[in-house]
Amino acid sequence: MTRPPHESGVREAICRVGRDLHRSGLVAGTAGNLSVRLDGSHALVSPRGHRKDRLSSEDLVRLDLTASSDDETLAQATTEWPLHRACYEADHSVRAVIHSHAPALTAVGIRRLDLTQALPEIGLAVGRIVRLPFAPSGSEALGAAVGAAVAEGGSVLLLAGHGVVAVGETLDEALDRTEMAELAAKAVLWGTTGD
């Protein structure tokens, strides 16, 4: 199948970022997922059950943002597709979504620590950080909560007991936000170990 050069480049970028996420310890095994909006109605998303450090461009799933729940292609895509779709529907400037299980950010979410109170400059670096209550993985309820947070300006979302979502105008921006927020979370956790 012949693809436009733009899409081929996006596929390679997703695979590169998948390797970066794994190398940085932000995902492990088959955990985590990422996507990029191609145009107004389509996105590329990581497949279900694949390690992010071993993705090939052919593994990625092209989805219609308006696909109904009985679309057969959805069975190949990450189970977190509702979360990704909600981000794109909430803010049309969002072109990339990364959902990782960054350990320090996950711990900050579990402990309900406020990163921006401890390190005010982190908000300038990554944008608005929002803590969300627990919702089941892959559920429409999780997608709705994430979409609402993005619509209100959230760019890094701490999912209770379930990692973190970062959005951006580019895949590298979403990755940068994840990495910088993870460093801030480590600093806050180290600074509160005596509490």
Secondary structure as a PSIPRED ss2 file (coil, helix, strand):
# PSIPRED VFORMAT (PSIPRED V4.0)

   1 M C   1.000  0.000  0.000
   2 T C   1.000  0.000  0.000
   3 R C   1.000  0.000  0.000
   4 P C   1.000  0.000  0.000
   5 P H   0.000  1.000  0.000
   6 H H   0.000  1.000  0.000
   7 E H   0.000  1.000  0.000
   8 S H   0.000  1.000  0.000
   9 G H   0.000  1.000  0.000
  10 V H   0.000  1.000  0.000
  11 R H   0.000  1.000  0.000
  12 E H   0.000  1.000  0.000
  13 A H   0.000  1.000  0.000
  14 I H   0.000  1.000  0.000
  15 C H   0.000  1.000  0.000
  16 R H   0.000  1.000  0.000
  17 V H   0.000  1.000  0.000
  18 G H   0.000  1.000  0.000
  19 R H   0.000  1.000  0.000
  20 D H   0.000  1.000  0.000
  21 L H   0.000  1.000  0.000
  22 H H   0.000  1.000  0.000
  23 R H   0.000  1.000  0.000
  24 S C   1.000  0.000  0.000
  25 G C   1.000  0.000  0.000
  26 L C   1.000  0.000  0.000
  27 V C   1.000  0.000  0.000
  28 A C   1.000  0.000  0.000
  29 G C   1.000  0.000  0.000
  30 T C   1.000  0.000  0.000
  31 A C   1.000  0.000  0.000
  32 G C   1.000  0.000  0.000
  33 N E   0.000  0.000  1.000
  34 L E   0.000  0.000  1.000
  35 S E   0.000  0.000  1.000
  36 V E   0.000  0.000  1.000
  37 R E   0.000  0.000  1.000
  38 L C   1.000  0.000  0.000
  39 D C   1.000  0.000  0.000
  40 G C   1.000  0.000  0.000
  41 S C   1.000  0.000  0.000
  42 H E   0.000  0.000  1.000
  43 A E   0.000  0.000  1.000
  44 L E   0.000  0.000  1.000
  45 V E   0.000  0.000  1.000
  46 S C   1.000  0.000  0.000
  47 P E   0.000  0.000  1.000
  48 R C   1.000  0.000  0.000
  49 G C   1.000  0.000  0.000
  50 H C   1.000  0.000  0.000
  51 R C   1.000  0.000  0.000
  52 K H   0.000  1.000  0.000
  53 D H   0.000  1.000  0.000
  54 R H   0.000  1.000  0.000
  55 L C   1.000  0.000  0.000
  56 S C   1.000  0.000  0.000
  57 S H   0.000  1.000  0.000
  58 E H   0.000  1.000  0.000
  59 D H   0.000  1.000  0.000
  60 L C   1.000  0.000  0.000
  61 V E   0.000  0.000  1.000
  62 R E   0.000  0.000  1.000
  63 L E   0.000  0.000  1.000
  64 D E   0.000  0.000  1.000
  65 L C   1.000  0.000  0.000
  66 T C   1.000  0.000  0.000
  67 A C   1.000  0.000  0.000
  68 S C   1.000  0.000  0.000
  69 S C   1.000  0.000  0.000
  70 D C   1.000  0.000  0.000
  71 D C   1.000  0.000  0.000
  72 E H   0.000  1.000  0.000
  73 T H   0.000  1.000  0.000
  74 L H   0.000  1.000  0.000
  75 A H   0.000  1.000  0.000
  76 Q C   1.000  0.000  0.000
  77 A E   0.000  0.000  1.000
  78 T C   1.000  0.000  0.000
  79 T C   1.000  0.000  0.000
  80 E C   1.000  0.000  0.000
  81 W H   0.000  1.000  0.000
  82 P H   0.000  1.000  0.000
  83 L H   0.000  1.000  0.000
  84 H H   0.000  1.000  0.000
  85 R H   0.000  1.000  0.000
  86 A H   0.000  1.000  0.000
  87 C H   0.000  1.000  0.000
  88 Y H   0.000  1.000  0.000
  89 E H   0.000  1.000  0.000
  90 A H   0.000  1.000  0.000
  91 D C   1.000  0.000  0.000
  92 H C   1.000  0.000  0.000
  93 S C   1.000  0.000  0.000
  94 V C   1.000  0.000  0.000
  95 R C   1.000  0.000  0.000
  96 A E   0.000  0.000  1.000
  97 V E   0.000  0.000  1.000
  98 I E   0.000  0.000  1.000
  99 H E   0.000  0.000  1.000
 100 S E   0.000  0.000  1.000
 101 H C   1.000  0.000  0.000
 102 A C   1.000  0.000  0.000
 103 P H   0.000  1.000  0.000
 104 A H   0.000  1.000  0.000
 105 L H   0.000  1.000  0.000
 106 T H   0.000  1.000  0.000
 107 A H   0.000  1.000  0.000
 108 V H   0.000  1.000  0.000
 109 G H   0.000  1.000  0.000
 110 I H   0.000  1.000  0.000
 111 R H   0.000  1.000  0.000
 112 R C   1.000  0.000  0.000
 113 L C   1.000  0.000  0.000
 114 D C   1.000  0.000  0.000
 115 L H   0.000  1.000  0.000
 116 T H   0.000  1.000  0.000
 117 Q H   0.000  1.000  0.000
 118 A H   0.000  1.000  0.000
 119 L C   1.000  0.000  0.000
 120 P C   1.000  0.000  0.000
 121 E H   0.000  1.000  0.000
 122 I H   0.000  1.000  0.000
 123 G H   0.000  1.000  0.000
 124 L H   0.000  1.000  0.000
 125 A H   0.000  1.000  0.000
 126 V H   0.000  1.000  0.000
 127 G C   1.000  0.000  0.000
 128 R E   0.000  0.000  1.000
 129 I E   0.000  0.000  1.000
 130 V E   0.000  0.000  1.000
 131 R E   0.000  0.000  1.000
 132 L E   0.000  0.000  1.000
 133 P C   1.000  0.000  0.000
 134 F C   1.000  0.000  0.000
 135 A C   1.000  0.000  0.000
 136 P C   1.000  0.000  0.000
 137 S C   1.000  0.000  0.000
 138 G C   1.000  0.000  0.000
 139 S C   1.000  0.000  0.000
 140 E H   0.000  1.000  0.000
 141 A H   0.000  1.000  0.000
 142 L H   0.000  1.000  0.000
 143 G H   0.000  1.000  0.000
 144 A H   0.000  1.000  0.000
 145 A H   0.000  1.000  0.000
 146 V H   0.000  1.000  0.000
 147 G H   0.000  1.000  0.000
 148 A H   0.000  1.000  0.000
 149 A H   0.000  1.000  0.000
 150 V H   0.000  1.000  0.000
 151 A H   0.000  1.000  0.000
 152 E C   1.000  0.000  0.000
 153 G C   1.000  0.000  0.000
 154 G E   0.000  0.000  1.000
 155 S E   0.000  0.000  1.000
 156 V E   0.000  0.000  1.000
 157 L E   0.000  0.000  1.000
 158 L E   0.000  0.000  1.000
 159 L E   0.000  0.000  1.000
 160 A C   1.000  0.000  0.000
 161 G C   1.000  0.000  0.000
 162 H C   1.000  0.000  0.000
 163 G C   1.000  0.000  0.000
 164 V E   0.000  0.000  1.000
 165 V E   0.000  0.000  1.000
 166 A E   0.000  0.000  1.000
 167 V E   0.000  0.000  1.000
 168 G E   0.000  0.000  1.000
 169 E C   1.000  0.000  0.000
 170 T C   1.000  0.000  0.000
 171 L H   0.000  1.000  0.000
 172 D H   0.000  1.000  0.000
 173 E H   0.000  1.000  0.000
 174 A H   0.000  1.000  0.000
 175 L H   0.000  1.000  0.000
 176 D H   0.000  1.000  0.000
 177 R H   0.000  1.000  0.000
 178 T H   0.000  1.000  0.000
 179 E H   0.000  1.000  0.000
 180 M H   0.000  1.000  0.000
 181 A H   0.000  1.000  0.000
 182 E H   0.000  1.000  0.000
 183 L H   0.000  1.000  0.000
 184 A H   0.000  1.000  0.000
 185 A H   0.000  1.000  0.000
 186 K H   0.000  1.000  0.000
 187 A H   0.000  1.000  0.000
 188 V H   0.000  1.000  0.000
 189 L H   0.000  1.000  0.000
 190 W H   0.000  1.000  0.000
 191 G H   0.000  1.000  0.000
 192 T C   1.000  0.000  0.000
 193 T C   1.000  0.000  0.000
 194 G C   1.000  0.000  0.000
 195 D C   1.000  0.000  0.000
